[in-house]
Amino acid sequence: MRTGKIIDIHCRCGFKLFRYFKAGKGRLLKCLISRLTDDYVGLNGAETFSKPSCPQCGEELGIIMMIHGEPALKLNQGTIQSIRI
């Protein structure tokens, strides 16, 4: 795998959602499920087109879609704390 960073993704309410291996620069727009290191929401094994939500505040995180042949979470930008590398 390419070089990158492991970052913590938090909801706007402060709840830690998951840890993610971010490769490359720029904003976090989608999260490939295979790159999750720790999952506190239950994204592993979630169905395609499901809409997971924050366990603490109930805000919708995004939608799970197939991107480049892999399941990924397409994020709602207003739900997570802004992250840019």
Buried (B, 14 or more C-beta within 10 A) or exposed (E): EEEBEEBEBBBEEEBEBBBBBBEEEEEBEEBBBEBBEEBBBEBEEBEEEEEBBBEEEEBEBBBBBEBEEEBBBEBEEEBBEEBEE
